[in-house]
């Protein structure tokens, strides 16, 4: 699921939910809801997460297993 991917990327970067939520200008609680799948992830946040981790939105959406951003 998408939520697992955003959590795994955050953990791989050794970041806390608080650190990433600050970058996204969200509360930790809001970010936690997105990461746990209890709220739908808005498109603008999805794009910001992809940009932060330098991965494609298709990767986050599990449309591909290729993390590389195609430019």
C-alpha positions in Angstrom: 0.0 0.0 0.0 1.0 3.6 -0.5 1.1 4.2 3.2 3.7 1.5 3.7 5.9 3.1 1.0 5.8 6.6 2.5 6.6 5.1 6.0 9.5 3.0 4.6 11.0 5.9 2.8 10.8 8.1 5.9 12.4 5.3 8.0 15.1 4.7 5.4 16.0 8.3 5.6 16.2 8.0 9.5 13.5 10.7 9.9 10.8 10.9 12.5 7.2 11.7 11.6 7.7 15.0 13.4 10.7 15.9 11.2 8.9 15.1 7.9 5.7 16.7 9.0 7.6 20.0 9.6 9.0 19.8 6.1 5.5 19.3 4.8 4.1 22.1 7.0 1.7 19.6 8.7 1.1 18.6 12.3 2.6 15.3 13.3 -0.9 14.0 13.9 -2.0 14.9 10.4 1.1 13.2 8.9 0.6 10.2 11.1 -3.0 9.8 9.7 -1.6 9.8 6.2 1.1 7.3 6.9 -1.2 5.0 8.8 -3.9 5.2 6.1 -6.6 6.6 8.3 -6.9 9.6 6.0 -6.6 10.0 2.3 -3.4 11.5 1.2 -4.0 14.8 -0.7 -2.3 15.1 -4.1 -0.2 18.2 -3.1 1.2 16.3 -0.1 1.8 13.2 -2.2 3.8 15.3 -4.6 5.7 17.0 -1.8 6.6 13.6 -0.3 7.8 12.3 -3.7 9.9 15.5 -4.2 11.4 15.2 -0.8 12.5 11.6 -1.3 13.3 12.1 -5.0 11.0 9.4 -6.1 8.2 9.4 -8.6 4.5 9.7 -7.5 4.0 6.5 -9.5 6.4 4.7 -7.1 4.4 6.0 -4.1 1.1 5.0 -5.8 2.6 1.5 -6.5 2.2 1.9 -10.2 5.8 1.0 -10.5 8.6 -0.4 -8.4 11.1 1.9 -10.1 11.9 4.8 -7.6 13.6 6.9 -10.3 12.0 10.1 -11.3 11.6 10.3 -15.1 12.4 13.8 -16.4 
